[in-house]
Amino acid sequence: MSSASSGRRGSTRMLLAVTAGVPVVILLMLLAFLAPAINSGAEDLPLAVAAPAEQREQLTAGLEAAAPGSFDVTVVDDADAVTRAVQDRDAIGGIAASADGIEVVTASGAGSPYAALLKNLATGLQAQAQQQAGAAAATAAQAQGADETQMQVAQAQARAAAADSVEVVDVAPLASGDPTGAGLTSIGLPLVFGGMASAVLLAIVLTAAPWKRVIAAVSIAAAGALIATVVLQPWFGAVDGGFWLTWAGLTAGIAAICLTLIGLHAVAGYAGFALGAVVMMFVSNPLSGLATGPQWLPRGWGALGQMLPVGAAGTWLRSAAYFDGRGMGLAPWVLLGWILAGLLLVAVGAWRGRSRAENRRDGGRVEEATTAGEPSTAREGAGEAEGAETVAPSAGV
């Protein structure tokens, strides 16, 4: 009766936990998808600017007036420094102004919104340059006593010349086989699913061999990443970067997800799987910035996403695909940290499993020894009783 009551209480607690926990998970999922979608946009985007002092002040004032709060301007020495900042992914773009004109440096590989934003910015700068050139030409023509027709001709010529003074240079263009960048964006779900599905299958198939699960997880990650890289690069031509660097990033991403889930299962069972799945699918994936780059996400959300496996893998892959491996930042170390955390959890689970097995064996030995000792004691007691009965008749005689 006591055991049945305890079972009913345990079932009630589990029901209450599930009833309270599922709405919390739904809330977290909604926040993870909805908050970035609504609040994403241009805010404090890092922009490198090189220009003479007077022109620089005019540029920064114009940027703030045209798009308040959109850019966080960093002043660099010259046009080469602007290009390096963009190629190293320290800035999403840049502006280099000189006496010869204005160069707007973009990187389509950094994310789809930035190139469009900077091209619009270049269009605005071009219109401003044309307006200023036309006004200057009109003033000069008027000073020389030109008539209305001559002034209009001078203005038109000045505007045409000014149109060529603004140039847009893309230092990290998208692949010709994937001009929209959809290939890299679409890798998020296969990355997450590959890690999660392999973790579940390995936990089911290799129930009593934790380190075999680890070896199998790494092997599956490497093989799956190889197939995905072949599809992305030689097959569809979606990326033009280094093949093996792209493969390494995919391998590290899948392995980080898979080993983390295997480790959580080792210490918490299927509840660990559930926790890991929620984090990877409904937190890490929407905060990864795969489609836009992390700078486009709300402040704090993008930084959090880069500390999770999908975001770190996305940064690695974008750097490998479009920037020759530059600008990875902490991404390799983040993935390594998740891999090591997964291995640590697997080790803890294996140690706890051995401890439980030893306790069961020790308990079995004690029970066996106790059971084996009972007949001996009974026989001794029976012998004593028999001796007493033998002595009693002798005394009577």
N, C-alpha and C positions, 0 to 999 in steps of 0.2 A: 504493500500500500504506500509505504514511504517512497519507494522507487518510482511508482506511478505518479505520485504527487510531484516529485522532483522533475519528472519528465514533462508534466503538464506546465509547470512553472517555466521550464526552459523553453518550451514551445511558445508560451505567451511572450516571454522576453524577446525571442527571435522575431515574432510577429510584430511587436511594437517597434523593434529596431528597424525592420524592413519598412514598416509604414512611415516612420519618421525619416528614414534615410533616403528613400527614393525621391521624395519631393525636394530634398536638399540637393541631390545629384542633378535633378532636372533644373533647379535654379542655377547651379554652377554651370551647367551646359549652356543654358540660355544666356548667361552673362558672358561666357567665353566666346560665343558666336555673335551676340547682339552688340555688346559694347564696342568691340573693334569695328564692326560694320557701320555703326552709327557715328562713332567719334573719330574714325580715321580721316586723315587729310593732311594737307600741307601745314605743318606747324614746326617751327624751329628746324627746318631742314638744313643740314650743313652745306654751305655754298662757299667756294673759294673765289676770291676776287683779287685781281692784280690790275692796278691803274695808277696813274699819277694822282697826287694828293687831291687836287681840285676836282678832277674827274671822278675820283673814287667817292668823294663826299656826295657828288651829284648822283652817282649810280646808287649808292646805298639809300639815299633819300628817296630816289625814284622807286626802288624796290619796296621800301616800307610803305610808300604811298599807294603803290599798285596792289600789293598783297601784304597787308599788315600782319606781322607775326609769322609769316610763312617761312622766312629764311633766317638762319643763324650764320651771319657772314664772318668768314675768316680771311684776313688780309694776308696775301703771300707776295713773294718778291716779283715774279714775272710770269709770263704765259707758260713757260715750261713747268713752273711750280704748280700752276693751276692744273695742268694736264696730269702731273704726277699725283696730285691730291685726288683727282677723280679716278685714275687708274688704280691707286692703292685703296680705294673705297673709303677714304677719309672724308670725301664730300660727294654729294649726289650729282654735282655739276659745278660749273664755274664760269666766270666772266673775266676775260683778259682785254683790257682797253689800252690803246696806244694811239699815237698820231695817225697810224695807218688805218685805224678802224677798231671795231669791237669783234671779239671772237667769243662765242658762247659754246662752252664745252659740255657735252652731254655724254651719258653712258646708258644706252637702251638696256643693256644687260643688268643694270642695277635694279630695274623694276619699271614696269610699264608707266606708272604715273609721272615719274620724274622727267623722262624725255619729253612727254607731251607738255608738261608744265614749263620746261625750259624753252621749248620751241615757241610756245605762246609768249614767253618773256622776250625771246629774240624778235618776234614780230612786233611787240610793243616798242622795243628799243629801236628797231628799224623805222617805225612810224615816227618816233620822236626825233631820230636823226634826220629824217627827211623834212620834218616840219622845221627844225632848226636851220637846216641847210637852205630851205626855201626862203625862210625869213631873212637869213643873212644875204642871200642873193638878191632879194628884192630891195633890201636896204642899200646894197652896193650899187645896184642899177639905178636906183632913185638918186643916189648921190652923184652919179655920173650924168644925170639929166636924161635918162632913158624914158621913152614913152611907155604907155600901158602895155602895149604888145611886147615890146622888148623886155619889160619886167616879167611878164608871164613866161616868156621863152627862157629867161634866165632862171626863174624859179623851177620850171620843169626840168631843165638840165641839171640843176643842183639836186633836186629830189632824186632823179635817176642815178646820179653819181653816189648819193648817200645810201641808196638801196643796196649797193654792193659793199658798203662799209661794214655791214653786220653779217658775219659768217657763222654758221652752225657746224660744229665738228663733233662727230660721234666717235669717241675713243674706245668704246666697248659695244659694238653693234651686235644685234641678234643674228643668229645663223640664217643664211639664205633659205634653208629648208624649213625654217619655222619663224617667219617674220613677226609673229605675234607673241612669241615666247611661251606658247601654250604647253610645249613639251616639258619644260622644267616645272611649270605650275602643276601639271597633272601628276607629278611623281609623288605628291604628298600621300594620297590614299594607298597606293601600292607599297610605299615605305612603311606606313603604319600597319597595314594589313599583313604584310610579309613578316614583320616582327611579331605581331600578336598571334597570327595563325600558327606559325612555327612553334611558338612557345606552348600553346595549348596542345598541339599534336605531340610534341616531345614529352610534355608532362604526362600524357595519357599512355604513350608507347613505352617510354623508359621510366617506369614508376620507381625503380629501386637503384638507379644508377645516376646520381647527380652529375658526376664529372663527365660521364658519357653524354648527358644532355648538353653540357657546356660545349663539348667538342662538336657535337652535331649542330648546335645553334650557330657556331662560328662558320661551320662548313656550309650550312644552308644560306647564311647571310652572304658569304662570298659567291656562292653559285647563283643565288637570286640577283645579286648586284651585277654580276657579269652579264646575265641575260638582259637585265634592264638597260645596262650601258650599251650593249649591242643594239638594242631596239632604238634607244635615243640617238646614238651617234652614227654608226655605219648604215643602219637601216633607214631611219627617217631623216637623219641629218638635222635633228633638232638642236644640237649643240656642236660647237666647233672646238672645244677645249681639249686638254689632254685626256686621252682615253683612260689611262690607268689611275690618274688622279680623280676622275669622276667615279670610277669603279671603287676606289678606296673610300670615298665619301659615302657612297651608297652602302658599302659593306659595313662601315662604322655605324651608320644610322640604323640599319636593320639589326645589327648585333646589339646595339645599345638598348633598343626597344625589347628585343627578344630576351636578352639576359636579365634585364630588369624584371620582366614579368615572370621568368623562371625563378628568379630569386624571391620575388614576393610570394609566389606559390609555395616555395620551399619553406617559408616561415609562417605563412598565414593561410595556406590552402587556397580554395577557390575564392575566398574573400579577397585574397591578394591579387588574384587574376582580375576580379571586378574592379578593384582600386586602380590597378595598372592600366586597364582598358579605358577607364574614365579619364585618367590623366593624359594618356597618349592620344586618344581619339578626340576627346571633347575639350581638352585644354591645350595640349601641345600643338595639335594640328591647326586650329583656327588662329593661334597666336604666333605661328611660324613665320608669317610674312612671305610665304613662298611666291604669292602672286604679285605682291607690291614692294617687297623689301621691308625690313623692320622699321625703318624711319617713318613710314607712312602710317603705322599704327599709333594709337594714343600713347603718350609718354607713360612709361611704366609697363604697359602691356607688351610693347615690342621688346623691351629689355627682358621681361619675364620669359617671353617666347624664345629668346636666344639662349636661355639657360636650360631649355628643355630639348629633348632629342630631335624632334622634327625641325625646330627652328635652327638648331646648330647644324644639322645635316643640310638644310636648305642654304644656309650661308656658305658652307663648304662647296656645295654643288654649284652655286651661282659664281663663286670665285673661280672654280675650276673651269666652268663652261665659258665664261666671258672675260675673265681678268687674268688668265694665265696663272691662277693659283694665288694671286695677291689679294690681300684684304680679308683673309679668313678670320683674323682676330683670335678670339678664344674658342671658336667652334671646335677645333680638334681636341682641345683640352676638356671641353664640356662633354663631348661624346666619350672620351676616355674615362671621365669621372663616372658617367652613367654605367659604362661597362664594368668598371672596378666595383661600383656599388652593387651591381647585379651579382658579380662573382662573390663578393663578401656575403650577400644574403644567401647565396647557394651554400657557402661554407658554413654559415650559421645553421641553416636548415639541416645540412648533413650531420653536423655535430649534435644537434638536438635529436635527430633520428637515432644516432648511435647511442646516445645517453638513454633514450627510452628503451631501446632494444636491450641494453645491458641491465637496466632496471628490471625488465620483464624476465630476463634470464636469471638474475639473482633472486627475484621473487619466486620463480619456478623451482630453483634449487632448495630454497628454504622450505617451500611447501612439500617438496619431495622428501626432504630429510625428515620433516615432522611426521609425514605419513608413514615413512619407513620405520620410525622409532616407536610408533604406537603398538604394533603387534608384539615387539620385544617386551615392552612394559607389561602388556597384558599377560604374556606367558609367564613372566616372573611372578606376577600377582597370583596367577593360577597355581604355580608351583608352590608358593607359600601356603595357599589354602589347602592344597593336597597334603602337604607335610603336617599341617595342623590336624587334619582328620586322622592321619596315621598315628600320631602320638596319642590322641585322645583315647582310643580303645585300649592301648597298652596301659595307660594309667588306670583304666577301670579294672583290668585283670589284677 
